[in-house]
């Protein structure tokens, strides 16, 4: 099990949080998604045998958000 953390500065409301959580949580191999809406940090626990870190980040950027 691996984890990755990143910041999504343009995640500005609860709907944005839900969109990011749904997009990432639906990926095969993602075990857990934690989002702190105040700091805009996203932490994802995932099985690196099933998915790569870049795939997770791509799911967020594909939804129109920028990762920092």
Beta strands, then each sheet from edge to edge (+ up, - down):
strand 1: 2-7
strand 2: 30-36
strand 3: 41-46
sheet 1: 1+ 3- 2+
end
